[in-house]
Amino acid sequence: MDAWMPVNTVKGWVVIPQVCLLGPHTVDELNRHMTEDPNFNLDQWINSTFAIAPKSGRKKWQQMALELNANEFDGQQSVMEQLRKKSGKFQRTRDENGKAVVYGTPTLQHGYYYYVVKNRDPKEPLKDVQARWRELEPAERDSWVEDYKQLLASGFDVSGSKIITIEERVAEDEKKRDQLLRRQQAKAASAAAEKAPSD
């Protein structure tokens, strides 16, 4: 989130990360949120949008936003939600009611993390568990992915070396995103202050 863009909204000009501008509907959605919710929090909106923004660039997301046609948009579901679901990428986030949810399909990497949590003794070196994982047959590895899907369906997730609720995991992720956003905002403000001409 190095590049920031000024955007003219119904409440005046705001500055948002360029990566959050996912297409022509983004400003419309931002305006809709600002008019519907008197307690609208711009930082929360940026965090939820930043969560689905790709690290490698915006082209894929811009294309997907353009592919969304008017009859897919039903008013109850935001463009961002449609993009999340359409991408198929595994992610943890909150739905429009604030409930922690998981979208997408877990990968082999998620199965590996679950395997490590279930099979690692706290005193055991990680490389030993990694070696055992590599010795597993592909079907056994796939079964760990399926077990992880069942864990998610039961309302739990893996975080570090423990199993916690999905709600706790989403809260952890939000805290990390907030910290990252604050660092980036401070960096952008510092850079802007250095560039500003002194009187």
C-alpha positions in Angstrom: 0.0 0.0 0.0 2.7 2.4 -1.0 0.6 4.5 -3.4 -2.3 6.6 -2.1 -5.0 8.2 -4.1 -7.4 11.1 -3.3 -11.0 10.2 -4.0 -13.9 12.7 -4.0 -16.8 11.2 -2.0 -20.2 12.4 -0.8 -18.5 13.4 2.5 -15.6 15.3 0.8 -12.1 14.2 -0.3 -10.5 11.2 1.3 -7.2 9.5 0.7 -7.2 5.7 0.2 -4.6 3.2 -0.9 -4.5 2.9 -4.7 -4.7 -0.9 -4.5 -8.2 -0.4 -3.0 -9.5 1.1 -6.2 -10.7 -2.1 -7.8 -12.8 -0.7 -10.5 -15.5 1.8 -11.4 -17.9 0.5 -8.7 -15.4 1.2 -5.8 -16.2 4.9 -5.4 -19.9 4.2 -5.7 -19.7 1.5 -3.0 -17.7 3.8 -0.8 -20.3 6.6 -1.2 -23.1 4.1 -0.5 -21.5 3.0 2.8 -20.9 6.7 3.8 -24.5 7.7 3.2 -26.1 4.5 4.7 -24.0 4.3 7.8 -23.6 7.4 10.0 -20.8 5.7 11.9 -18.9 4.7 8.8 -15.3 3.9 9.6 -13.0 4.5 6.6 -10.1 2.5 8.1 -12.3 -0.6 8.5 -13.5 -0.2 4.9 -9.8 0.1 3.7 -8.9 -3.0 5.7 -11.7 -5.1 4.3 -10.9 -4.0 0.8 -7.2 -4.4 1.2 -7.8 -8.0 2.4 -8.9 -9.0 -1.1 -6.5 -6.8 -3.0 -3.8 -8.9 -4.8 -0.2 -8.5 -3.8 1.0 -8.7 -7.4 -1.2 -5.9 -8.8 -4.7 -4.8 -9.6 -5.2 -6.0 -13.2 -6.8 -9.3 -12.3 -9.2 -7.6 -9.9 -10.0 -4.7 -12.2 -10.9 -7.3 -14.9 -13.1 -9.2 -12.5 -14.9 -6.0 -11.4 -15.6 -5.2 -15.1 -16.9 -8.7 -15.6 -19.5 -8.2 -12.9 -22.7 -7.2 -14.8 -25.6 -5.4 -13.3 -27.8 -8.5 -13.0 -25.2 -10.2 -10.7 -25.4 -7.3 -8.3 -28.4 -7.7 -6.0 -28.1 -4.7 -3.7 -27.8 -6.9 -0.6 -24.3 -8.1 -1.6 -21.6 -5.6 -2.1 -19.2 -5.7 -5.1 -16.4 -6.6 -2.8 -18.3 -9.6 -1.5 -18.9 -10.7 -5.1 -15.2 -10.3 -5.9 -14.2 -12.3 -2.8 -16.5 -15.2 -3.7 -15.7 -15.1 -7.4 -11.9 -15.2 -6.9 -12.0 -18.6 -5.2 -9.0 -17.6 -3.2 -9.0 -19.0 0.4 -9.5 -16.1 2.9 -10.9 -15.4 6.3 -12.9 -12.2 6.7 -16.2 -10.8 8.0 -19.5 -10.9 6.2 -21.8 -7.9 6.0 -23.2 -8.7 9.4 -19.8 -8.7 11.1 -19.6 -12.5 11.5 -16.3 -14.2 10.8 -16.5 -16.3 7.7 -14.1 -18.3 5.4 -14.3 -18.1 1.6 -12.6 -20.2 -1.0 -11.0 -23.6 -1.0 -8.1 -24.6 1.3 -4.9 -25.7 -0.4 -2.3 -28.3 0.3 -0.4 -25.7 2.3 -3.4 -25.3 4.7 -3.4 -29.1 5.1 0.3 -29.0 5.9 -0.2 -26.4 8.6 -2.9 -28.5 10.2 -0.7 -31.6 10.0 2.1 -29.7 11.8 -0.3 -28.5 14.6 -1.7 -32.0 15.1 1.6 -34.0 14.9 4.4 -31.8 16.3 5.6 -32.2 19.9 6.5 -28.7 21.3 10.1 -29.8 21.9 10.4 -31.5 18.5 12.3 -29.6 15.7 10.1 -28.4 12.9 12.4 -30.0 10.3 11.5 -33.5 11.7 7.8 -32.9 11.1 8.5 -31.5 7.7 10.4 -34.6 6.8 7.5 -36.8 7.9 5.1 -34.6 5.8 7.3 -35.1 2.7 7.2 -38.9 3.2 3.4 -39.0 3.1 1.6 -40.2 -0.1 -0.3 -37.6 -2.1 -3.6 -39.2 -1.0 -2.6 -38.9 2.7 -1.7 -35.3 2.2 -5.1 -34.7 0.5 -6.8 -36.3 3.5 -5.2 -33.7 5.7 -6.7 -31.0 3.5 -10.1 -32.6 3.9 -9.6 -32.8 7.7 -8.8 -29.1 7.7 -12.0 -28.4 5.8 -13.9 -30.3 8.5 -12.1 -28.3 11.2 -13.2 -25.1 9.5 -16.8 -26.4 9.2 -16.8 -27.0 12.9 -15.9 -23.3 13.5 -12.2 -23.6 14.3 -9.0 -22.8 12.5 -5.2 -23.1 12.8 -3.1 -20.2 14.1 0.6 -20.7 14.8 0.9 -23.9 16.8 -2.7 -24.0 18.1 -6.3 -24.5 17.1 -8.5 -21.5 17.8 -12.0 -20.4 16.7 -12.4 -18.7 13.3 -13.6 -15.6 15.1 -10.3 -15.4 17.0 -8.4 -16.0 13.8 -10.2 -13.3 11.9 -9.6 -10.9 14.9 -5.9 -11.7 14.8 -5.7 -11.1 11.1 -7.6 -7.8 11.5 -5.2 -6.7 14.2 -2.2 -7.4 11.9 -3.8 -5.5 9.0 -4.5 -2.6 11.3 -0.9 -2.5 12.4 0.3 -2.7 8.8 -2.1 0.1 7.7 -0.9 2.4 10.5 2.7 1.8 9.6 1.9 2.5 5.9 -0.1 5.6 6.8 2.7 6.9 9.0 5.2 6.2 6.2 3.1 8.0 3.7 2.6 11.0 6.0 6.3 11.1 6.7 7.1 11.0 3.0 4.5 13.7 2.2 5.9 15.9 5.0 9.4 15.6 3.6 8.2 16.5 0.1 6.1 19.5 1.3 7.9 22.8 0.7 8.7 24.6 4.0 7.6 28.2 4.4 
